[in-house]
Amino acid sequence: GAVVSQHPSRVICKSGTSVKIECRSLDFQATTMFWYRQFPKQSLMLMATSNEGSKATYEQGVEKDKFLINHASLTLSTLTVTSAHPEDSSFYICSAPGGAEPLNSPLHFGNGTRLTVT
Amino acid sequence: QKEVEQNSGPLSVPEGAIASLNCTYSDRGSQSFFWYRQYSGKSPELIMFIYSNGDKEDGRFTAQLNKASQYVSLLIRDSQPSDSATYLCAVNRKGNKLVFGAGTILRVKS
């Protein structure tokens, strides 16, 4: 089945620094990838849609200048949390539609990145 | 009204029983429905998806969809302690975006 690899799995950084998270589709090409965020005991909230070759589209309330998304190739999307603050501490998960990306295909998730900002 | 609603639980069932998880959604135009399982500290893993009204079975799992009632459910037969997790209902929006419910915590007691 489709595999999405996310790295790093866990990162601790100091307030004010930037953190980059990578998401790779390992056995398929993904023109679209999605970035979600999950706070403790809450559900997944879609942050943005990463589009290969064009700008990402952000959900309402998500600061595009703070959460930089780059979809440089058909297998790689990156999320950079800039000037991180403790309130950015969360579980960040990327996902991609599997295989040939039919309109309603299930999403496959990476293993997630636990970000802790001190 | 939330787009996708689930009872947060916890839902407790004895080992071997049937666990019934329910989900309602608000957008009548939704066409695709997904159930994910999430263990604590892990990312969600897909259990089932359903597109058409009726039942869809896969092993111990059955998804049920009723578009007229805007209702989708997941039945887990012969529940096992390893099924204890949070179950997330998700509905497809335009552009293949998924909107998730808050999840139902399931506890299977041995």
gemmi code that builds the backbone of each chain (N, CA, C; Angstrom):
import gemmi

chains = {
    "A": [
        ("GLY", (0.807, -1.199, 0.000), (0.000, 0.000, 0.000), (0.840, 1.247, 0.000)),
        ("ALA", (0.159, 2.372, -0.168), (0.855, 3.648, -0.211), (1.528, 3.938, 1.114)),
        ("VAL", (2.742, 4.467, 1.049), (3.483, 4.793, 2.259), (3.895, 6.249, 2.221)),
        ("VAL", (3.650, 6.925, 3.325), (4.059, 8.310, 3.485), (5.040, 8.370, 4.639)),
        ("SER", (6.199, 8.907, 4.371), (7.247, 8.981, 5.379), (7.400, 10.409, 5.870)),
        ("GLN", (7.452, 10.588, 7.175), (7.560, 11.925, 7.753), (8.763, 11.965, 8.687)),
        ("HIS", (9.472, 13.080, 8.629), (10.703, 13.210, 9.423), (10.912, 14.651, 9.864)),
        ("PRO", (11.328, 14.937, 11.091), (11.624, 13.976, 12.153), (10.343, 13.534, 12.869)),
        ("SER", (10.454, 12.516, 13.684), (9.287, 12.049, 14.430), (9.084, 12.882, 15.690)),
        ("ARG", (10.171, 13.457, 16.160), (10.080, 14.237, 17.389), (11.149, 15.330, 17.342)),
        ("VAL", (10.783, 16.536, 17.730), (11.764, 17.621, 17.761), (11.448, 18.563, 18.910)),
        ("ILE", (12.505, 18.970, 19.578), (12.394, 19.957, 20.647), (13.225, 21.162, 20.236)),
        ("CYS", (12.635, 22.327, 20.266), (13.386, 23.511, 19.858), (13.114, 24.657, 20.819)),
        ("LYS", (13.968, 25.641, 20.748), (13.802, 26.804, 21.612), (12.896, 27.820, 20.951)),
        ("SER", (12.209, 28.571, 21.759), (11.317, 29.607, 21.264), (12.085, 30.582, 20.360)),
        ("GLY", (11.499, 30.908, 19.221), (12.126, 31.841, 18.295), (12.870, 31.184, 17.152)),
        ("THR", (13.137, 29.913, 17.270), (13.834, 29.198, 16.191), (12.822, 28.633, 15.195)),
        ("SER", (13.356, 28.125, 14.077), (12.499, 27.546, 13.034), (12.736, 26.045, 12.943)),
        ("VAL", (11.706, 25.351, 12.589), (11.774, 23.890, 12.488), (11.209, 23.453, 11.149)),
        ("LYS", (11.921, 22.565, 10.465), (11.437, 22.059, 9.176), (11.026, 20.601, 9.324)),
        ("ILE", (9.858, 20.289, 8.790), (9.340, 18.917, 8.814), (9.182, 18.451, 7.370)),
        ("GLU", (9.675, 17.255, 7.080), (9.606, 16.712, 5.722), (8.554, 15.613, 5.605)),
        ("CYS", (7.916, 15.583, 4.474), (6.918, 14.555, 4.195), (7.194, 14.006, 2.791)),
        ("ARG", (7.404, 12.708, 2.722), (7.713, 12.082, 1.443), (6.730, 10.969, 1.118)),
        ("SER", (6.300, 10.921, -0.138), (5.542, 9.772, -0.606), (6.563, 8.794, -1.174)),
        ("LEU", (6.575, 7.577, -0.666), (7.670, 6.656, -0.979), (7.449, 5.823, -2.227)),
        ("ASP", (6.237, 5.465, -2.522), (6.028, 4.576, -3.670), (4.982, 5.103, -4.628)),
        ("PHE", (4.731, 6.400, -4.553), (3.788, 6.996, -5.488), (4.067, 8.489, -5.572)),
        ("GLN", (3.543, 9.112, -6.586), (3.721, 10.548, -6.742), (2.474, 11.265, -6.239)),
        ("ALA", (2.699, 12.358, -5.545), (1.589, 13.094, -4.949), (1.657, 14.559, -5.362)),
        ("THR", (0.766, 14.966, -6.236), (0.727, 16.379, -6.606), (0.133, 17.218, -5.476)),
        ("THR", (-0.580, 16.555, -4.594), (-1.191, 17.237, -3.457), (-0.853, 16.509, -2.167)),
        ("MET", (-0.485, 17.256, -1.174), (-0.306, 16.705, 0.163), (-1.004, 17.642, 1.142)),
        ("PHE", (-1.375, 17.107, 2.268), (-2.097, 17.888, 3.267), (-1.339, 17.888, 4.584)),
        ("TRP", (-1.385, 19.021, 5.243), (-0.756, 19.141, 6.566), (-1.835, 19.361, 7.614)),
        ("TYR", (-1.796, 18.505, 8.644), (-2.750, 18.594, 9.743), (-1.987, 18.873, 11.032)),
        ("ARG", (-2.736, 19.398, 11.986), (-2.179, 19.630, 13.315), (-3.169, 19.064, 14.327)),
        ("GLN", (-2.638, 18.463, 15.369), (-3.507, 17.879, 16.385), (-2.983, 18.242, 17.762)),
        ("PHE", (-3.802, 18.965, 18.519), (-3.474, 19.273, 19.901), (-3.969, 18.127, 20.777)),
        ("PRO", (-3.397, 17.998, 21.981), (-3.762, 16.877, 22.858), (-5.272, 16.751, 23.055)),
        ("LYS", (-5.751, 15.541, 22.884), (-7.163, 15.187, 23.094), (-8.101, 15.939, 22.162)),
        ("GLN", (-7.578, 16.428, 21.069), (-8.431, 17.056, 20.061), (-8.262, 16.329, 18.735)),
        ("SER", (-9.143, 16.650, 17.814), (-9.077, 15.970, 16.533), (-8.082, 16.653, 15.602)),
        ("LEU", (-7.906, 16.078, 14.447), (-7.000, 16.645, 13.459), (-7.654, 17.865, 12.809)),
        ("MET", (-6.863, 18.911, 12.684), (-7.331, 20.111, 12.015), (-6.467, 20.352, 10.789)),
        ("LEU", (-7.107, 20.491, 9.639), (-6.372, 20.749, 8.418), (-5.776, 22.145, 8.467)),
        ("MET", (-4.464, 22.225, 8.210), (-3.787, 23.522, 8.190), (-3.709, 24.071, 6.770)),
        ("ALA", (-3.257, 23.212, 5.861), (-3.001, 23.707, 4.518), (-2.896, 22.554, 3.536)),
        ("THR", (-3.088, 22.905, 2.281), (-2.927, 21.960, 1.178), (-1.672, 22.340, 0.419)),
        ("SER", (-0.782, 21.395, 0.285), (0.477, 21.611, -0.422), (0.316, 21.167, -1.866)),
        ("ASN", (0.617, 22.052, -2.803), (0.419, 21.771, -4.216), (1.758, 21.791, -4.945)),
        ("GLU", (2.066, 20.712, -5.609), (3.333, 20.630, -6.332), (3.358, 21.656, -7.459)),
        ("GLY", (4.388, 22.486, -7.460), (4.559, 23.466, -8.522), (3.774, 24.752, -8.356)),
        ("SER", (3.039, 24.885, -7.266), (2.304, 26.131, -7.040), (2.218, 26.415, -5.542)),
        ("LYS", (1.629, 27.542, -5.233), (1.555, 27.938, -3.822), (0.606, 27.043, -3.039)),
        ("ALA", (0.928, 26.912, -1.772), (0.033, 26.167, -0.901), (-1.224, 26.989, -0.625)),
        ("THR", (-2.299, 26.292, -0.327), (-3.528, 26.973, 0.085), (-3.756, 26.694, 1.560)),
        ("TYR", (-4.024, 27.746, 2.300), (-4.118, 27.662, 3.745), (-5.570, 27.740, 4.207)),
        ("GLU", (-5.853, 27.019, 5.264), (-7.185, 27.102, 5.857), (-7.312, 28.404, 6.637)),
        ("GLN", (-8.554, 28.777, 6.843), (-8.814, 30.027, 7.550), (-8.181, 29.989, 8.934)),
        ("GLY", (-7.501, 31.073, 9.280), (-6.902, 31.181, 10.598), (-5.484, 30.669, 10.691)),
        ("VAL", (-4.966, 30.084, 9.637), (-3.591, 29.583, 9.642), (-2.693, 30.617, 8.969)),
        ("GLU", (-1.656, 31.045, 9.684), (-0.781, 32.096, 9.163), (0.203, 31.528, 8.146)),
        ("LYS", (0.085, 31.963, 6.909), (0.947, 31.415, 5.867), (2.404, 31.846, 6.028)),
        ("ASP", (2.629, 32.987, 6.654), (4.011, 33.439, 6.842), (4.683, 32.722, 8.005)),
        ("LYS", (3.894, 32.109, 8.847), (4.452, 31.381, 9.974), (4.676, 29.910, 9.622)),
        ("PHE", (3.766, 29.376, 8.866), (3.848, 27.966, 8.475), (4.132, 27.923, 6.973)),
        ("LEU", (5.412, 27.845, 6.647), (5.831, 27.877, 5.252), (5.790, 26.481, 4.660)),
        ("ILE", (5.138, 26.369, 3.532), (5.018, 25.066, 2.883), (5.647, 25.131, 1.508)),
        ("ASN", (6.453, 24.115, 1.225), (7.118, 24.010, -0.070), (6.916, 22.604, -0.603)),
        ("HIS", (6.357, 22.529, -1.792), (6.135, 21.213, -2.420), (7.038, 21.158, -3.644)),
        ("ALA", (8.300, 20.838, -3.390), (9.345, 21.001, -4.400), (9.312, 19.938, -5.494)),
        ("SER", (8.775, 18.768, -5.174), (8.744, 17.696, -6.164), (7.489, 16.871, -5.963)),
        ("LEU", (7.302, 15.892, -6.809), (6.095, 15.065, -6.724), (6.128, 14.091, -5.557)),
        ("THR", (7.245, 14.062, -4.826), (7.328, 13.135, -3.698), (7.710, 13.827, -2.388)),
        ("LEU", (7.855, 15.133, -2.389), (8.327, 15.805, -1.181), (7.594, 17.108, -0.924)),
        ("SER", (7.085, 17.223, 0.291), (6.520, 18.481, 0.773), (7.170, 18.780, 2.120)),
        ("THR", (7.458, 20.056, 2.367), (8.036, 20.428, 3.660), (7.185, 21.506, 4.317)),
        ("LEU", (7.122, 21.423, 5.628), (6.453, 22.433, 6.444), (7.504, 23.028, 7.373)),
        ("THR", (7.673, 24.335, 7.314), (8.609, 25.007, 8.212), (7.825, 25.880, 9.174)),
        ("VAL", (7.979, 25.606, 10.446), (7.373, 26.432, 11.479), (8.393, 27.507, 11.827)),
        ("THR", (8.093, 28.736, 11.463), (9.056, 29.817, 11.674), (8.808, 30.518, 13.001)),
        ("SER", (9.890, 30.976, 13.612), (9.796, 31.690, 14.887), (8.824, 30.971, 15.827)),
        ("ALA", (9.169, 29.748, 16.123), (8.258, 28.903, 16.896), (8.051, 29.445, 18.312)),
        ("HIS", (6.841, 29.264, 18.805), (6.491, 29.658, 20.172), (5.915, 28.449, 20.887)),
        ("PRO", (5.899, 28.476, 22.206), (5.363, 27.315, 22.939), (3.955, 26.905, 22.492)),
        ("GLU", (3.143, 27.867, 22.084), (1.775, 27.516, 21.658), (1.748, 26.762, 20.322)),
        ("ASP", (2.902, 26.725, 19.635), (2.991, 25.929, 18.401), (3.276, 24.461, 18.698)),
        ("SER", (3.548, 24.141, 19.952), (3.798, 22.755, 20.327), (2.562, 21.931, 20.012)),
        ("SER", (2.756, 20.901, 19.221), (1.617, 20.115, 18.758), (2.131, 18.889, 18.009)),
        ("PHE", (1.197, 18.109, 17.533), (1.496, 16.930, 16.703), (1.147, 17.311, 15.271)),
        ("TYR", (2.142, 17.348, 14.398), (1.933, 17.740, 13.016), (1.983, 16.475, 12.146)),
        ("ILE", (0.980, 16.323, 11.308), (0.880, 15.109, 10.498), (0.640, 15.487, 9.046)),
        ("CYS", (1.402, 14.870, 8.164), (1.157, 15.098, 6.738), (0.410, 13.902, 6.168)),
        ("SER", (-0.216, 14.135, 5.045), (-0.947, 13.042, 4.412), (-0.989, 13.258, 2.912)),
        ("ALA", (-1.280, 12.186, 2.206), (-1.388, 12.263, 0.752), (-2.418, 11.259, 0.283)),
        ("PRO", (-3.152, 11.581, -0.782), (-4.026, 10.586, -1.395), (-3.165, 9.492, -1.997)),
        ("GLY", (-3.575, 8.264, -1.837), (-2.734, 7.168, -2.289), (-2.837, 6.896, -3.766)),
        ("GLY", (-1.853, 6.301, -4.313), (-1.851, 5.770, -5.661), (-2.144, 6.805, -6.721)),
        ("ALA", (-3.158, 6.525, -7.535), (-3.441, 7.356, -8.692), (-4.315, 8.555, -8.368)),
        ("GLU", (-4.573, 8.802, -7.095), (-5.313, 9.990, -6.647), (-6.670, 10.150, -7.326)),
        ("PRO", (-7.510, 9.158, -7.238), (-8.884, 9.430, -7.681), (-9.514, 10.452, -6.776)),
        ("LEU", (-10.608, 11.019, -7.220), (-11.180, 12.164, -6.527), (-11.426, 11.907, -5.048)),
        ("ASN", (-11.913, 10.737, -4.738), (-12.320, 10.483, -3.361), (-11.442, 9.458, -2.671)),
        ("SER", (-10.183, 9.409, -3.035), (-9.338, 8.353, -2.475), (-9.022, 8.608, -1.017)),
        ("PRO", (-8.846, 7.544, -0.262), (-8.476, 7.700, 1.148), (-7.114, 8.366, 1.275)),
        ("LEU", (-6.933, 9.054, 2.373), (-5.637, 9.640, 2.667), (-4.783, 8.671, 3.461)),
        ("HIS", (-3.489, 8.697, 3.165), (-2.521, 7.936, 3.936), (-1.671, 8.923, 4.710)),
        ("PHE", (-1.471, 8.631, 5.967), (-0.804, 9.561, 6.851), (0.635, 9.162, 7.132)),
        ("GLY", (1.473, 10.188, 7.279), (2.801, 9.966, 7.813), (2.704, 9.645, 9.294)),
        ("ASN", (3.827, 9.310, 9.913), (3.828, 8.940, 11.325), (3.735, 10.129, 12.267)),
        ("GLY", (3.782, 11.328, 11.709), (3.616, 12.503, 12.545), (4.913, 13.009, 13.146)),
        ("THR", (4.907, 14.282, 13.498), (6.053, 14.920, 14.159), (5.558, 15.593, 15.422)),
        ("ARG", (6.141, 15.179, 16.533), (5.783, 15.799, 17.816), (6.721, 16.976, 18.041)),
        ("LEU", (6.188, 18.187, 17.957), (6.994, 19.395, 18.144), (6.780, 19.948, 19.542)),
        ("THR", (7.873, 20.161, 20.239), (7.820, 20.797, 21.548), (8.702, 22.036, 21.513)),
        ("VAL", (8.104, 23.171, 21.804), (8.837, 24.436, 21.805), (9.014, 24.889, 23.250)),
        ("THR", (10.252, 25.054, 23.659), (10.511, 25.407, 25.068), (10.784, 26.901, 25.227)),
    ],
    "B": [
        ("GLN", (-23.089, 24.392, 14.109), (-23.071, 22.937, 13.997), (-21.744, 22.493, 13.396)),
        ("LYS", (-21.112, 21.503, 14.019), (-19.861, 20.993, 13.497), (-20.114, 20.213, 12.218)),
        ("GLU", (-19.116, 20.203, 11.335), (-19.281, 19.475, 10.079), (-19.403, 17.979, 10.305)),
        ("VAL", (-18.628, 17.465, 11.230), (-18.633, 16.037, 11.529), (-18.727, 15.878, 13.040)),
        ("GLU", (-19.729, 15.149, 13.492), (-19.934, 15.008, 14.935), (-19.850, 13.551, 15.361)),
        ("GLN", (-19.151, 13.337, 16.452), (-19.057, 12.028, 17.048), (-19.201, 12.153, 18.554)),
        ("ASN", (-19.724, 11.132, 19.176), (-19.758, 11.064, 20.622), (-18.347, 10.774, 21.114)),
        ("SER", (-17.851, 11.592, 22.024), (-16.455, 11.453, 22.442), (-16.193, 10.189, 23.268)),
        ("GLY", (-17.264, 9.636, 23.866), (-17.084, 8.442, 24.684), (-16.504, 8.791, 26.045)),
        ("PRO", (-15.831, 7.838, 26.727), (-15.440, 6.553, 26.145), (-16.592, 5.559, 26.046)),
        ("LEU", (-16.509, 4.747, 25.006), (-17.421, 3.639, 24.819), (-16.709, 2.388, 25.321)),
        ("SER", (-17.306, 1.760, 26.315), (-16.692, 0.567, 26.905), (-17.498, -0.661, 26.521)),
        ("VAL", (-16.828, -1.660, 25.977), (-17.483, -2.917, 25.624), (-16.625, -4.063, 26.132)),
        ("PRO", (-17.251, -5.181, 26.467), (-16.468, -6.344, 26.891), (-15.855, -7.033, 25.684)),
        ("GLU", (-14.771, -7.710, 25.910), (-14.102, -8.464, 24.843), (-15.086, -9.449, 24.212)),
        ("GLY", (-15.071, -9.492, 22.881), (-15.954, -10.391, 22.161), (-17.280, -9.773, 21.758)),
        ("ALA", (-17.601, -8.615, 22.301), (-18.871, -7.959, 21.987), (-18.744, -7.145, 20.699)),
        ("ILE", (-19.887, -6.602, 20.268), (-19.905, -5.713, 19.101), (-19.814, -4.260, 19.584)),
        ("ALA", (-18.871, -3.539, 19.028), (-18.755, -2.104, 19.329), (-19.388, -1.332, 18.178)),
        ("SER", (-20.229, -0.370, 18.508), (-20.921, 0.420, 17.503), (-20.538, 1.892, 17.654)),
        ("LEU", (-19.933, 2.421, 16.615), (-19.455, 3.805, 16.638), (-20.246, 4.605, 15.614)),
        ("ASN", (-20.684, 5.779, 16.007), (-21.574, 6.559, 15.160), (-21.014, 7.924, 14.811)),
        ("CYS", (-21.484, 8.444, 13.694), (-20.980, 9.717, 13.194), (-22.076, 10.370, 12.352)),
        ("THR", (-22.278, 11.663, 12.529), (-23.182, 12.404, 11.660), (-22.417, 13.540, 11.002)),
        ("TYR", (-22.904, 13.962, 9.843), (-22.218, 15.023, 9.116), (-23.241, 16.017, 8.601)),
        ("SER", (-22.796, 17.227, 8.341), (-23.747, 18.295, 8.024), (-23.868, 18.594, 6.533)),
        ("ASP", (-22.811, 18.305, 5.756), (-22.826, 18.662, 4.339), (-23.484, 17.551, 3.514)),
        ("ARG", (-24.682, 17.834, 2.998), (-25.412, 16.823, 2.209), (-24.679, 16.444, 0.937)),
        ("GLY", (-23.779, 17.300, 0.485), (-23.041, 17.017, -0.738), (-21.865, 16.081, -0.541)),
        ("SER", (-21.566, 15.697, 0.693), (-20.441, 14.805, 0.956), (-20.676, 13.466, 0.290)),
        ("GLN", (-19.609, 12.918, -0.269), (-19.756, 11.674, -1.023), (-18.873, 10.543, -0.516)),
        ("SER", (-17.856, 10.889, 0.272), (-16.903, 9.867, 0.708), (-16.727, 9.942, 2.214)),
        ("PHE", (-16.662, 8.763, 2.815), (-16.650, 8.701, 4.273), (-15.609, 7.684, 4.719)),
        ("PHE", (-14.900, 8.043, 5.746), (-13.750, 7.244, 6.134), (-13.748, 7.030, 7.643)),
        ("TRP", (-13.269, 5.880, 8.028), (-13.019, 5.603, 9.447), (-11.532, 5.351, 9.635)),
        ("TYR", (-10.960, 6.081, 10.581), (-9.563, 5.912, 10.935), (-9.470, 5.509, 12.400)),
        ("ARG", (-8.443, 4.753, 12.697), (-8.143, 4.382, 14.085), (-6.860, 5.080, 14.486)),
        ("GLN", (-6.851, 5.636, 15.685), (-5.656, 6.327, 16.151), (-5.320, 5.878, 17.558)),
        ("TYR", (-4.145, 5.293, 17.686), (-3.642, 4.949, 19.014), (-2.954, 6.184, 19.591)),
        ("SER", (-2.895, 6.239, 20.902), (-2.331, 7.396, 21.590), (-0.905, 7.693, 21.115)),
        ("GLY", (-0.668, 8.918, 20.687), (0.672, 9.320, 20.259), (1.045, 8.903, 18.853)),
        ("LYS", (0.114, 8.257, 18.156), (0.393, 7.793, 16.790), (-0.492, 8.532, 15.797)),
        ("SER", (-0.144, 8.412, 14.529), (-0.968, 9.037, 13.502), (-2.116, 8.100, 13.128)),
        ("PRO", (-3.154, 8.614, 12.501), (-4.311, 7.780, 12.163), (-3.975, 6.738, 11.101)),
        ("GLU", (-4.637, 5.609, 11.197), (-4.497, 4.581, 10.166), (-5.890, 4.264, 9.631)),
        ("LEU", (-5.978, 4.119, 8.322), (-7.260, 3.901, 7.670), (-7.790, 2.506, 7.983)),
        ("ILE", (-9.056, 2.460, 8.388), (-9.717, 1.173, 8.600), (-10.617, 0.858, 7.420)),
        ("MET", (-11.488, 1.791, 7.101), (-12.454, 1.537, 6.024), (-12.880, 2.840, 5.384)),
        ("PHE", (-13.356, 2.739, 4.163), (-14.001, 3.872, 3.522), (-15.260, 3.360, 2.836)),
        ("ILE", (-16.213, 4.247, 2.698), (-17.490, 3.864, 2.088), (-18.001, 5.025, 1.278)),
        ("TYR", (-18.532, 4.729, 0.098), (-19.028, 5.771, -0.787), (-20.530, 5.651, -1.054)),
        ("SER", (-21.055, 4.417, -0.953), (-22.451, 4.176, -1.330), (-23.300, 3.853, -0.117)),
        ("ASN", (-24.566, 4.172, -0.211), (-25.506, 3.814, 0.854), (-25.485, 2.308, 1.102)),
        ("GLY", (-25.657, 1.948, 2.353), (-25.695, 0.542, 2.693), (-24.526, 0.131, 3.552)),
        ("ASP", (-24.234, -1.149, 3.522), (-23.182, -1.718, 4.357), (-21.989, -2.120, 3.521)),
        ("LYS", (-20.831, -2.010, 4.147), (-19.606, -2.506, 3.526), (-18.822, -3.254, 4.600)),
        ("GLU", (-18.501, -4.499, 4.306), (-17.856, -5.342, 5.319), (-16.421, -5.635, 4.933)),
        ("ASP", (-15.559, -5.650, 5.958), (-14.159, -6.014, 5.750), (-13.678, -6.683, 7.033)),
        ("GLY", (-13.663, -7.999, 7.004), (-13.247, -8.733, 8.194), (-14.205, -8.498, 9.350)),
        ("ARG", (-13.685, -8.045, 10.478), (-14.529, -7.800, 11.649), (-15.208, -6.436, 11.597)),
        ("PHE", (-14.906, -5.656, 10.597), (-15.423, -4.293, 10.508), (-16.532, -4.178, 9.467)),
        ("THR", (-17.579, -3.436, 9.818), (-18.644, -3.108, 8.871), (-18.921, -1.621, 8.962)),
        ("ALA", (-18.836, -0.958, 7.829), (-19.222, 0.451, 7.769), (-20.628, 0.527, 7.201)),
        ("GLN", (-21.420, 1.429, 7.752), (-22.785, 1.609, 7.297), (-22.991, 3.079, 6.960)),
        ("LEU", (-23.606, 3.332, 5.810), (-23.831, 4.702, 5.367), (-25.293, 4.928, 5.037)),
        ("ASN", (-25.851, 6.009, 5.539), (-27.209, 6.421, 5.223), (-27.152, 7.903, 4.883)),
        ("LYS", (-27.097, 8.184, 3.600), (-26.944, 9.571, 3.166), (-28.185, 10.405, 3.455)),
        ("ALA", (-29.357, 9.788, 3.394), (-30.588, 10.533, 3.668), (-30.585, 11.059, 5.106)),
        ("SER", (-30.065, 10.264, 6.006), (-29.998, 10.658, 7.418), (-28.678, 11.317, 7.764)),
        ("GLN", (-27.755, 11.353, 6.815), (-26.436, 11.951, 7.008), (-25.739, 11.299, 8.188)),
        ("TYR", (-25.661, 10.012, 8.093), (-25.218, 9.190, 9.205), (-24.309, 8.091, 8.683)),
        ("VAL", (-23.198, 7.899, 9.382), (-22.302, 6.805, 9.021), (-21.849, 6.140, 10.308)),
        ("SER", (-21.741, 4.832, 10.281), (-21.368, 4.122, 11.506), (-20.310, 3.071, 11.197)),
        ("LEU", (-19.674, 2.614, 12.241), (-18.681, 1.549, 12.154), (-18.998, 0.512, 13.224)),
        ("LEU", (-19.160, -0.726, 12.786), (-19.366, -1.824, 13.723), (-18.101, -2.661, 13.780)),
        ("ILE", (-17.704, -3.006, 14.991), (-16.558, -3.879, 15.172), (-17.048, -5.132, 15.880)),
        ("ARG", (-17.005, -6.238, 15.168), (-17.457, -7.510, 15.763), (-16.311, -8.158, 16.525)),
        ("ASP", (-16.679, -9.009, 17.492), (-15.677, -9.743, 18.257), (-14.559, -8.786, 18.722)),
        ("SER", (-14.953, -7.740, 19.407), (-13.999, -6.712, 19.827), (-12.874, -7.315, 20.664)),
        ("GLN", (-11.665, -6.819, 20.422), (-10.478, -7.268, 21.124), (-9.858, -6.100, 21.895)),
        ("PRO", (-9.141, -6.397, 22.964), (-8.473, -5.308, 23.703), (-7.585, -4.450, 22.792)),
        ("SER", (-7.014, -5.057, 21.748), (-6.161, -4.304, 20.829), (-6.956, -3.316, 19.970)),
        ("ASP", (-8.283, -3.445, 19.999), (-9.112, -2.477, 19.280), (-9.283, -1.181, 20.073)),
        ("SER", (-8.860, -1.189, 21.310), (-8.978, 0.009, 22.152), (-8.144, 1.134, 21.543)),
        ("ALA", (-8.816, 2.211, 21.184), (-8.167, 3.326, 20.489), (-9.202, 4.426, 20.328)),
        ("THR", (-8.803, 5.499, 19.685), (-9.748, 6.540, 19.295), (-10.100, 6.336, 17.829)),
        ("TYR", (-11.379, 6.345, 17.533), (-11.850, 6.125, 16.163), (-12.348, 7.452, 15.591)),
        ("LEU", (-11.746, 7.822, 14.481), (-12.046, 9.098, 13.848), (-12.881, 8.882, 12.603)),
        ("CYS", (-13.971, 9.596, 12.552), (-14.816, 9.619, 11.354), (-14.359, 10.811, 10.515)),
        ("ALA", (-14.246, 10.629, 9.222), (-13.813, 11.729, 8.353), (-14.678, 11.768, 7.111)),
        ("VAL", (-14.937, 12.971, 6.654), (-15.784, 13.194, 5.495), (-15.000, 13.996, 4.473)),
        ("ASN", (-15.136, 13.607, 3.216), (-14.383, 14.256, 2.157), (-15.039, 15.575, 1.755)),
        ("ARG", (-14.205, 16.595, 1.678), (-14.659, 17.897, 1.169), (-14.119, 18.062, -0.231)),
        ("LYS", (-14.461, 19.124, -0.881), (-13.918, 19.402, -2.212), (-12.397, 19.445, -2.180)),
        ("GLY", (-11.794, 18.983, -3.234), (-10.343, 19.011, -3.316), (-9.680, 17.917, -2.520)),
        ("ASN", (-10.453, 16.891, -2.177), (-9.918, 15.735, -1.459), (-9.506, 16.057, -0.033)),
        ("LYS", (-9.981, 17.172, 0.506), (-9.677, 17.481, 1.894), (-10.582, 16.659, 2.797)),
        ("LEU", (-10.033, 16.185, 3.884), (-10.833, 15.455, 4.859), (-11.129, 16.339, 6.065)),
        ("VAL", (-12.374, 16.289, 6.498), (-12.756, 16.948, 7.737), (-13.007, 15.850, 8.754)),
        ("PHE", (-12.384, 15.966, 9.901), (-12.453, 14.923, 10.911), (-13.406, 15.286, 12.036)),
        ("GLY", (-14.055, 14.269, 12.561), (-14.769, 14.430, 13.808), (-13.779, 14.419, 14.961)),
        ("ALA", (-14.276, 14.684, 16.149), (-13.401, 14.754, 17.317), (-12.935, 13.378, 17.779)),
        ("GLY", (-13.607, 12.334, 17.297), (-13.186, 10.985, 17.648), (-13.958, 10.406, 18.815)),
        ("THR", (-14.105, 9.092, 18.787), (-14.729, 8.349, 19.890), (-13.699, 7.416, 20.490)),
        ("ILE", (-13.529, 7.517, 21.797), (-12.598, 6.621, 22.490), (-13.309, 5.297, 22.744)),
        ("LEU", (-12.706, 4.226, 22.281), (-13.241, 2.879, 22.504), (-12.332, 2.139, 23.469)),
        ("ARG", (-12.957, 1.520, 24.481), (-12.198, 0.689, 25.432), (-12.809, -0.697, 25.433)),
        ("VAL", (-12.013, -1.670, 25.100), (-12.460, -3.053, 25.108), (-11.841, -3.735, 26.318)),
        ("LYS", (-12.701, -4.202, 27.210), (-12.218, -4.765, 28.477), (-12.179, -6.283, 28.401)),
        ("SER", (-11.039, -6.826, 28.787), (-10.892, -8.290, 28.771), (-11.379, -8.894, 30.095)),
    ],
}
model = gemmi.Model(1)
for chain_id, residues in chains.items():
    chain = gemmi.Chain(chain_id)
    for i, (resn, *xyz) in enumerate(residues, 1):
        res = gemmi.Residue()
        res.name, res.seqid = resn, gemmi.SeqId(i, " ")
        for name, pos in zip(("N", "CA", "C"), xyz):
            atom = gemmi.Atom()
            atom.name, atom.element = name, gemmi.Element(name[0])
            atom.pos, atom.b_iso = gemmi.Position(*pos), 0.0
            res.add_atom(atom)
        chain.add_residue(res)
    model.add_chain(chain)
structure = gemmi.Structure()
structure.add_model(model)
structure.setup_entities()
